[in-house]
Amino acid sequence: MDDKYKILISQFKPNDYEKSPYHALELKYNLEFTFLKLFNVECIDVKDFRNQKIDVNNYFGIIFTSKIALDYFFSLLEQSRTTISNEMRYFCLTEQIALYLQKYMRYKKRKFFFGTGTPESVIEHLKQFPNEKFILVSSSDGNESFANALRQNNINFDNLFVCKNVPADISNINIKDYNMLAFFSPHGIESLFYNFPNYEQGNQIVAVCGEYTKKMAEEHNLKISVYSPTKEFPSLVHALDDFFAKQKTNISNNENSLNEPSIKTTPKAKNNTTTKSKKTSSKSVKVTKSKISSSTKSNKKTTNNIKNTSNTQNTKTKKSG
């Protein structure tokens, strides 16, 4: 690739970018990443919070999947003058989220449980309390992938909505400047069509992360060229690495084929000529054989005629004698 291949990543730019896998990909394949969050997460109104009529203290534990939802949750509790029981348990998607809870309370190990970033890793802790009910703190659009995992494992829970996703205004950018668009959430795709109602994919490559993001892309008739997570590619970075490695191989193969000497047609022509010559020779041989055969037959006929004439003359001579 002579010119840099431009990719729009619908996420915030990673901290310490120089050490991130995205930077490594940039250098490896001559790429140019632009990080742009396509939607904003906003806190819901305290009135909407109360209208859900959920008393958090009637639940055994609270499940957090993001820091921002955690912040909005405690902000709404404060606005609604709600206090949480000291016996409450907290189940977090990652250790970072669990440690972040120290911003609002004293950290006690017996109250805090955390996973490794997947719903299954959190569910393992929830299953220790099979008869208890939990709250899943999420956006008003719902954390569908996490919620479905809880349902599949028969976890008793209710959704508590504390925030909503709002499309960011990106109408000032030229979306066609990018060779590829990478989405990590269905809301990013919704934002794309919100800002560009007449958007058509054309030759633009689309990469998606997550099952629900994929479904949203398909609903908008987008052709997906890069997908994660899979067993082979657990993250979109891995999937992108594979995609561009294959692209690089294809380009290299094409260049090699162009540099290879073209196949000469002269030998083929000679071969064809030789073949034709052989065919002609074969035909001439057949003709010669045919002529020889005809000549032989003619000579035989002549010989027979001479013999017959000789016999006739001899017979006449005998009669006259």
ChimeraX attribute file (.defattr): number of C-alpha atoms within 10 A of each C-alpha:
attribute: neighborCount
match mode: 1-to-1
recipient: residues
	/A:1	10
	/A:2	5
	/A:3	8
	/A:4	13
	/A:5	15
	/A:6	17
	/A:7	20
	/A:8	21
	/A:9	20
	/A:10	21
	/A:11	17
	/A:12	11
	/A:13	15
	/A:14	13
	/A:15	8
	/A:16	8
	/A:17	11
	/A:18	10
	/A:19	10
	/A:20	12
	/A:21	13
	/A:22	19
	/A:23	16
	/A:24	15
	/A:25	18
	/A:26	15
	/A:27	10
	/A:28	12
	/A:29	16
	/A:30	14
	/A:31	19
	/A:32	19
	/A:33	18
	/A:34	16
	/A:35	15
	/A:36	15
	/A:37	20
	/A:38	24
	/A:39	22
	/A:40	16
	/A:41	16
	/A:42	16
	/A:43	21
	/A:44	18
	/A:45	13
	/A:46	15
	/A:47	11
	/A:48	11
	/A:49	20
	/A:50	13
	/A:51	8
	/A:52	11
	/A:53	9
	/A:54	14
	/A:55	11
	/A:56	18
	/A:57	15
	/A:58	12
	/A:59	17
	/A:60	18
	/A:61	23
	/A:62	20
	/A:63	23
	/A:64	24
	/A:65	24
	/A:66	17
	/A:67	16
	/A:68	17
	/A:69	21
	/A:70	21
	/A:71	17
	/A:72	21
	/A:73	21
	/A:74	16
	/A:75	15
	/A:76	20
	/A:77	17
	/A:78	12
	/A:79	12
	/A:80	13
	/A:81	8
	/A:82	13
	/A:83	11
	/A:84	11
	/A:85	12
	/A:86	9
	/A:87	11
	/A:88	15
	/A:89	18
	/A:90	20
	/A:91	25
	/A:92	28
	/A:93	24
	/A:94	20
	/A:95	15
	/A:96	15
	/A:97	19
	/A:98	22
	/A:99	13
	/A:100	16
	/A:101	18
	/A:102	11
	/A:103	9
	/A:104	10
	/A:105	9
	/A:106	8
	/A:107	14
	/A:108	10
	/A:109	10
	/A:110	9
	/A:111	13
	/A:112	17
	/A:113	20
	/A:114	23
	/A:115	21
	/A:116	13
	/A:117	14
	/A:118	13
	/A:119	19
	/A:120	16
	/A:121	15
	/A:122	23
	/A:123	20
	/A:124	14
	/A:125	15
	/A:126	22
	/A:127	13
	/A:128	9
	/A:129	13
	/A:130	11
	/A:131	10
	/A:132	14
	/A:133	16
	/A:134	22
	/A:135	23
	/A:136	21
	/A:137	23
	/A:138	26
	/A:139	22
	/A:140	16
	/A:141	11
	/A:142	17
	/A:143	15
	/A:144	12
	/A:145	12
	/A:146	18
	/A:147	17
	/A:148	13
	/A:149	15
	/A:150	19
	/A:151	11
	/A:152	8
	/A:153	13
	/A:154	12
	/A:155	20
	/A:156	14
	/A:157	19
	/A:158	15
	/A:159	18
	/A:160	21
	/A:161	23
	/A:162	27
	/A:163	26
	/A:164	18
	/A:165	19
	/A:166	15
	/A:167	19
	/A:168	17
	/A:169	15
	/A:170	17
	/A:171	12
	/A:172	7
	/A:173	9
	/A:174	9
	/A:175	17
	/A:176	14
	/A:177	11
	/A:178	16
	/A:179	16
	/A:180	22
	/A:181	21
	/A:182	23
	/A:183	26
	/A:184	21
	/A:185	21
	/A:186	18
	/A:187	20
	/A:188	27
	/A:189	24
	/A:190	20
	/A:191	22
	/A:192	22
	/A:193	14
	/A:194	16
	/A:195	18
	/A:196	14
	/A:197	10
	/A:198	9
	/A:199	12
	/A:200	13
	/A:201	14
	/A:202	9
	/A:203	10
	/A:204	16
	/A:205	17
	/A:206	20
	/A:207	25
	/A:208	27
	/A:209	22
	/A:210	18
	/A:211	16
	/A:212	16
	/A:213	21
	/A:214	22
	/A:215	14
	/A:216	18
	/A:217	22
	/A:218	12
	/A:219	9
	/A:220	12
	/A:221	11
	/A:222	19
	/A:223	16
	/A:224	14
	/A:225	14
	/A:226	18
	/A:227	24
	/A:228	21
	/A:229	17
	/A:230	13
	/A:231	7
	/A:232	10
	/A:233	15
	/A:234	13
	/A:235	15
	/A:236	21
	/A:237	16
	/A:238	17
	/A:239	22
	/A:240	20
	/A:241	18
	/A:242	15
	/A:243	14
	/A:244	15
	/A:245	14
	/A:246	12
	/A:247	14
	/A:248	14
	/A:249	11
	/A:250	12
	/A:251	13
	/A:252	12
	/A:253	12
	/A:254	11
	/A:255	11
	/A:256	11
	/A:257	11
	/A:258	10
	/A:259	9
	/A:260	8
	/A:261	8
	/A:262	8
	/A:263	8
	/A:264	8
	/A:265	9
	/A:266	9
	/A:267	10
	/A:268	11
	/A:269	11
	/A:270	12
	/A:271	12
	/A:272	12
	/A:273	12
	/A:274	13
	/A:275	12
	/A:276	12
	/A:277	13
	/A:278	12
	/A:279	12
	/A:280	12
	/A:281	13
	/A:282	12
	/A:283	12
	/A:284	12
	/A:285	12
	/A:286	12
	/A:287	12
	/A:288	12
	/A:289	12
	/A:290	12
	/A:291	12
	/A:292	12
	/A:293	12
	/A:294	12
	/A:295	12
	/A:296	12
	/A:297	12
	/A:298	12
	/A:299	12
	/A:300	12
	/A:301	12
	/A:302	12
	/A:303	12
	/A:304	12
	/A:305	12
	/A:306	12
	/A:307	12
	/A:308	12
	/A:309	12
	/A:310	11
	/A:311	12
	/A:312	11
	/A:313	11
	/A:314	11
	/A:315	11
	/A:316	10
	/A:317	10
	/A:318	8
	/A:319	7
	/A:320	6
	/A:321	5
